[in-house]
Amino acid sequence: MSELDPELLKRATQWIREADKVVVFTGAGVSAESGIPTFRQAQSGLWAKYDPMRLATVDGFLRDPRLVWQWYAYRRRLVREKEPNPGHAAIFELESWAGELTVITQNVDGLHHRAGSARVIELHGNITRVKCFEGGHVYPDWDDEDAGGGELPPLCEHCGQMLRPDVVWFGEQLPEGALVESFSLAGSCGVMLVVGTSGKVQPAASLPVAAREAGARVIEINPEPSEITPTAHFLLKGASGEVLPQIVRQLRK
Ligand code: OAD
């Protein structure tokens, strides 16, 4: 395990203690140690030959609804087999030291909920929830086994339209309420921890900028620099499943 700069670790814990409101903004990196590939890591196995950027779009779905549905069913199975990792658990524990802590995540794997985090804003939706194509009817906690072996994608039992994953695809709008609440939190938090994101996708990647401009202390946690790094006060270089538990241990002292 890479030991962190004790000075930076001390500063991070002091800033967290002093903050009334803390935001933890996460990306795929926080789930990497749970065995869920990050978005830009090469796809593995039979999906290696498909480009996620083509599958995770409305056009990609309309071009081959069955293929895209099967890709998400594969990812739902993967997510359900995996567990939250020490990074998710440490974020949950941070709730005991931070005045008010909210997780804003770009991830669709639901692992923050499963780790116990009380306030989670899912900017890009959740892969275990499906909805009909026009979005009116939502099916939380979809179980592909229950759906039986019928035609794929299944059809909505209320309106007969094709079902699709309730996640934000490229080119789609983010859930309005989640976005407004996230920028309001970014503009009013004392500390924002930015964990495991490359900072390549807007508007999510503007949240740390909004936080910094509003006077928050921004601390990044990532094994390597990202597009967020210039906005952060400093980067705690390491895996989130190692760095976050070190912060919690330091807070316990
Ligand atoms: P990326 O795959 O773009 O970036 C993952 C980040 O995690 C990289 O900066 C890695 O260095 C870092 N990382 C890898 N392992 C880590 C670890 N163990 N601990 C901490 N960090 C680690 O994933 P995102 O930034 O989340 O959007 O991608 C953002 C969005 O792009 C996704 O939500 C998705 C995609 O388009 C939609 O689906 C709408």
Residues whose N, C-alpha, C, O or C-beta is under 5 A from the ligand:
A	BS01	OAD	G27 A28 G29 V30 A32 E33 T38 F39 R40 Q41 Q106 N107 H124 V168 W169 G196 T197 S198 G199 V201 I221 N222 P223 E224 S226 G238 A239 S240 G241
